[in-house]
């Protein structure tokens, strides 16, 4: 699949529908922040023994937090119940999360595949925030969504004193055929099953 930092909006006409729901989604976010702070979990949660130096500062830290509606393919029913308008808007889409804390830099990193693309819908954006994908840097604007390829190195920063909030969700790369999507699902499931702890204990010396 071709690598493109930010994909043309014309490929995703439904972005306008998502953008039109910005106010409603933001109001649900503000409600969550007022009543369910405990539901905001660290976005990075690697085992402490894993040698992933780039995430040392943010690993298990709520400085980059997420309020998951779906997490690793599983619905978080309590969270979804608090965000019905968001759920309705994104009913057919996979994982959604809302990250971002003041004075936080998300270091350069890459996703594992561009069979899926990532969408950002900015909800709260203080001054001093930025986002880079490959060689292109952009500033978020509340209510203006974009689609990017997270298999390209990217990073984010918030140099303000207050949190930012971005609705994030994944979509299929439109270049994939339905058959190719099925093959990706099967391969991903097989890899996930293989690396489950109980499976590893059976097949690894």
C-alpha positions, 0 to 999 in steps of 0.5 A: 500500500502507498504511504501518504502522510495525510490523505486527501479529504476527498477520499473520505466524504463522511468526514463532514458528518463527523465534524458536524458532531464535534460540539455534541462529542465535546460536550460528552467529553466534558461530562466524562471529565467531570464525573469519570476521571478514573476511567481515563487510563494510560494510553501506553501500558507496556510491561515494565520489563520490556526494553522500549526506551522511547516510552519510558516517560509516558509508560503507565502515565496518565499524562497521555491518557485515553478514555476508551470506548473500545480497547483492543477490539473489546467494547467498554460498555460503561464508557460507551453508555456515557457517550451515546452521541459519540457512539452513534456517530462512530457506530461502524468504526473501531477503537476510539480514544481521547488523549492529551495532557499539558507539557507532554511530548509523544515521541516519534514512533510508527504504527505496525501497518497501514492496512488501517488509517487513523483519524483525528477529530480535535475537540480541545486544542490549546495554543502550543500543540502540534503534530508531525507525520513524516516531513509534514507538520500540522496544527489541530483546529477544533472541529477539523478532522484529518486522516493519516498513515500512522505507519509513517513516523509521527509525533505530537506535542502540547507545550501549553499548561492545559490538556488537549483532547482529540477523538481518535479512531481507526478506519480501513485503508480504502485501497483494500478490497473486502477480501483483503480486509478479511485476510488482514482480520484472519492474520491479525487474529492468528498473530494475537492468539499466538502471542497470548500468554497461555499459548506462549507457555504451550509452544515455547521452550 
